[in-house]
Amino acid sequence: MCFGKKRTGVYYAAPRDVVDLGSRWPLYAVSESGTPEEVGAIFAVEPKGFVFVAAQKQAAWMAGSGGNGAFTGLPFFLHDSTPQGFLGRALARRLQAALGVPARLADWQEHHVLTALTKTGADNPGNWLVGKSAHDLLMRERMAAPEPPRIDDGGLVYERLAGESLADQPPGSSAGGEQPKFATLVRAASSRHVLVKSSPARGTAVGDRWADLLVAEHLAHGVLQAAGLPAAKSRVLDGPTRRFLEVERFDRVGLHGRRATCSLFAIDVEYFGALDSWPDAGARLLRRGWLEADDVAALGFWWDFSGFIGNTDRHFGNATLFFDQGRMKLAPAYDMLPMLFAPQGGEIVARPYVPPLPIPGQVEGWRRAGSAARSFWALVANDRRVSREFRATAAQCDRVIQEALRKVG
């Protein structure tokens, strides 16, 4: 086969069979209206790696850092579609008997990932479908789909689904993240796709703390929205034994539509390999002409705000971009919570809270983020769903930020 562009020249490669999966897979993108559209094909090539050949003109970043569609592994834009995190590990155990993949996700190799993508990948994050089998599976699932459950305010349905996910029967797709969660389609005023995080059983120190943190995450979404920044839509529900945070999926549109997404991690690893900070990564994408200045500013605000609320989990997988008609656009904020105070090893560990230092030349943005964080901590401190102990912690964090802002001037 030959591939490449005029500016990079023409390249030749021999196809490589990946076990019994073949060497070529059509790539489909599910549109916002729900229609799968073939956008090209992925080839496995000798001696290793893959090539993406577009069926029509695609955005420049789809061609990869070499500019010719060749990748040493699977194309970077499929990274977030691969099984990972809590649900990914459960999926691996479930697929062991059906597909012969290892039960431990850590033992998976390239062909195991491709097996999952091509044979079970009908409901991955984002909008990609790899291979005709995945396309056909999506169509069969749509035709056989039962009526979405109606979610009552008591969280009884979520209580059942949480039990199933913890029993290695995860309903829905393999979304990333380590905290127990499940994906489902629910029916309220209208049908919507959601990710639902669950606390351990309440009434214990660990269960109550995670219940506090789920409320805090919901409140952080609201503070960011009030500041005019994109953040996930969420709500808190209490079941008989657990607390749930329902987060509306921003990669889904209506019942069947989807949007193309890619984590900041996958993009930065492919093109820069820096993985330093969200605002630095945004600035690099701005220089490429791929991201707008207001989105870069939002990434900077998120970074400072996360530091002020004790979010110690500011990794690059926790920021996502839409691939939107030749431009990248910042997706809503998610996983924005005070992980500094999360339980560790089944215990509540006392940790000191220290506000972040301002980035040189960006003190004003740091002040704005600090002011928003004060609003956040005040909301936590006054929310009766939060335990008395954590409300006191929130009030103390607010006082620390107030003093830091005063001293910086």
N, C-alpha and C positions, 0 to 999 in steps of 0.2 A: 504494500500500500504506500501511497505518497500523501504527504500532508504539508502544511505550512502556509505562509502568506507571501505575497510579493516582496514585502520589505524584509522578510527573514529568509527567503529562499525556499526551495523545495527540498523536502526530506523524504527519505525512504526508510521503511522499517518492515521487518517480517512479523506476521501475526504470531501470537503466543497463546496456546490453549491453556486455560486455567482449569485444571482438573476436568470435570465433566460439564463445565459451564460454557465452554466455547471460548471465542476470542473477541466477539463483537456483541455489543448490547445497545439497542436504540435508547436514547435519552428523551424522556417526555417531561414537559413542564405543565403542571395543572394550572390553568388560568384562573382569574378571579371569578369567572362565571362557572368554573368547575370542569371545563373541557380539557382533557389531556392533549397536548400538542407536541408532536415530535420536533425537537429542536436540533437534533444531531445524533451522533453515535460515539460510543466510547470503545476503543480498541485496546486490548492487551498486546504488547509488542515485546519482541526479543531485544536484549536478554532479560530486561525487567522494565516495569513501568507501564504507563497507559498514555493514550493519545485521545484527545477530544477533537472531533471533526464536526464543526457546526454545519447545519443544513442551510442556514442563512446567516446574514451578518449578525454578530453578537457583540455585546459590550467588550471593550478591550481587555478587561481583567479576566474574562473567561478563558483567555488564551494562556494564562499563567505567566510566571516571571520570565520565561524564555521567549514569550511572544508567539509561539508556534503551536500551542495546544498540547505540548508534550509534558508529562509529569513523571517524577520518579516513583510515585505511588498513585493511588486513586486521585482524580482531580480534586483540588482543595475545596471546591464548592460543594463536594459531597461529604465533607468531614462531619458536619452536624447531622447528617442522615444516618451515620453509622451508630450501632448500639453503644451506649455509654451510660455511666452513672447507675443509680439505683435500679431503674427500670431495665437498663441494658443488661445488668447482671442477672436479673430475674428472667429476661428474655432468653439469655444464653442457656440457662438451666431448662427452660421450657422447650427450646429447640433441639436439645441434645438428642432426644429420642426421635423426633420427627425428621431432622436433617443431618444428624451425625456430627454436629459441631461440638467442640469441647464445652463442658458444663461451666467452666470458669472463663469469664470474658477475657481475663488476662492472658489466657493461653491461645486466643484466637490469632490466626495468621491471615494473610491477604485473601486466600480463597474462602475462609470462613466468613469474612466480612462480605465478600461478593455473594456468597450463598444467601446470606440474610437479606441483602439488598435486592437481589433478583427474585428470590422466592417468597419473601415475606414483607418486602418493603413497600406496602401500599399506603401506609399512614405515617411516614417519617416526618420529622420537622421540616418546614419549608414546603417546596412544591415539586421536588424531583421524583421521578419514577425511573428506575434503572432496569431496562429490559421489558420485553413484551409480557413475560409472566407476571411482573409486578403490575403492569397496566391492566391485564386481564383480572388479576386478583382484586384490584380496586373496583372494577366494574361488577364483579360477582358480589363483593361486599355491599355495594350500593343497592343492588337488586334484592339482596337477602336481609338488609338491615332492618331490625325491629324498630318500633316506635321509640324514640328517645325517652328515657325516664323523666318524669316530672319531679323536680327536686323540691322537697318541702323544706320549710325554714328550720325544722328540727334536725336536719342533717341525717335522717335515718338511712337514706339511700347511700350517702357517702360513707356512713359507718360500715355498711355491707361491702362496698367497693374497696374500702381501706383494708378490711380483713382479707379480701381476695388478693389484693396486691401484696400483702405481707405473707400470704401463703403461696407465693410464686405463681400467681395467676393474674398477672398485671393486665387490666383492661386498657386497651388503647396503645399508643405508640411509645417508642423507646426514647423519650425525652431525657436530656442530660440532667445531671445534678445528683447529689448524694442523699438528700433528704427524702424520706418516704413520700411517694406521690403516685398519682395515677392520672391518666388522661381519659376523658369521656365526653360524650355528647349529651347535653341536657336540654330539656324543654321547659321553658318558663313562658314569658311573653312571646318569645321566639326561640327557635333552636340555636344553640351556640356550642362551640367546642371550647372545653376548659381543661386546664391542668389544676389538680387539687392536691395541695400539700396537707398532710395530717400530722397531728401531734401524737406522741405516745399517750397511753391512757392517763387521764388527769387524776389528781389526787396524790401524785408523787412529786417530789421536787423536780425531777427531770421532765415529767409530763407537763407540769404547770409552767416550767420555764419555756418549753417549746410553744406552749399555748400562748404565752406572753409574746414571744417573738413573732408568731403568725399575725397577731394583732398589730404589732409594730411594723411589720412589712406592709400590711394594708394601709396603715396611716402614712408611711413613707410615700406610697403611691399618690395619696391625696395631696401631700405637701408639694411634691414635684409638679403635679397637675396645676395646683394653685399658683406655682411660680411660672406657669406657661410652658412647661417642659413635657415631652411625651413620657407617659408612664402607663404601666399595665392597669386595666380595669379589674378590680378585685372586690371581693366581699368575704366576710367572716361568718361561718356557721358553726354552731355547736351541736354535736351529736350526743348520744347518751353517755359516751365515755371519752370521746376525743373532740378536739377542735380542728376545724378545717379552714383553709384559705383557698377559695376558688378564684383562679386567675383566668380571665378570658384570653384565649390564644390569639395573638396578633398575626400569626401566619395562616389563619383560616378566615374565610370570608363567607358568611352565611352557612348553608348546609353543606355545599360541595366545593366552594371556591377556596383557592389557596394563593399565598404570596411567596415569592422567592426571598429567602433570607440566607444570611451567612454570618457566622460569628466573627467578631473582631479578631479572635484567635486564629481562625483559619486563614483570613486575609493577611494578617501580619506575618504569620509563619511563611506563607508562600512568597510574599513580596519583600519583606524587610527582615524578618527574623529577630526583631528587637525585643518585643514583649516587655516594654518598660512601663509605660503608663497610658491610660486611655487618651488623655489630651495630646500626648506626644504622637500616638498612633494616628489620631485624627488629623494632626498637623501634617503628617506624611501623606495621608490621603488627600488633603487639601492641595498640597503641592503637585500631586498627580492630576488634579482637576477632577477627582472622583467624588469628593464630598464637599458640601457647601460650608461656608464659614459659620453659619448659625448652628449647624450640627456639631462642628468642632467645639464651639463655645459651650454647647450643651454637654458634650463629653467632659469638658473641664469642670463644669458645675457638678455633674454627677460624681466625678472623682473626688472633689473637695467635700461635697455633701456626704458621700460614703464614709470618708475619713471622720467627719464630725459625728456621724451617728454610730461609729464603732463597727462599720462593716469591714472586717478584716479579710473578706473573701472577694477582693476586687480583681479577680483574675480575668483574662481576656475572653473567656467563654461566657462571661456574664454581661457582655455588651454585644448587641446584634445590629446588623444593617439590613435594610431592604435593598434588593437589586431591582430598581424601578426604572424601566425604559431608558437604559443607558446611563443612569445616575445611581449613586448609592444614597440612601436616605436612612437616617437613624431610626431604628425601631424603638418602641416604648421601653422604658427602664423596667427591670425585673430583678428578682433576687436581691433587693435592696433592704437589708435588715441588719440589726446590731449583732453580728456573729461573734463579736468580742465576748458577749455574755452567754453564748451557747454552751450547753453542757458538754463535758468532755469525759469520755470513758465512763459514762453512767453517773457522773458527779457534777455538781455545781462548783465551779472553780472561781474563786475571787480573783479578778484581774483589774489592774488600775486602768482608768480611762484617761487618755491623753489626747487632746485635740491635735489635728494635723498642723504641720507648719505650712505657711503660705509659700507658693512657688515664686521664685524671684520674678519681679515685674508683674505679678498677677495678684497683688494684695486685695484689690477691690473685688475681684471675683471670689476670693477666699472669704471676704467679709460677707458677701451676699449669701454664699453657701452656709456660713456660720449662722447667719440670721435665720435662714430657712431651717437649719438643724435645731435651733432654739425652739422654733414653732413645733417641730416634730417632737422633741423631748417633752415640751409642755403638753402636747396632746396625749402622749403616752402616760405622763404623770397624772392626768386627769381622767383617764379612761377606766371605767369601773370593770371592764372585762379583764383588765390587767391585774395581776396579784399585787398586794400591798407592798411586798418587798421590792418588786421591780418598778413600781411607781416611784418609790423612794430613790432607787438608782437613777431613774430618768430625771427626777428633779435635781439630783446632784450633778448629773452630766450637763444639764441646762446651766447651772451655776458656774461650772468650770468653763463652759464656752463663753458665758457673759464676761468672766474675768479675762479670758484670753483675748476677746475682742477689745476690751478696754485697754489692755496693756499694749497691744499692737498699735492701737490708735487709728 
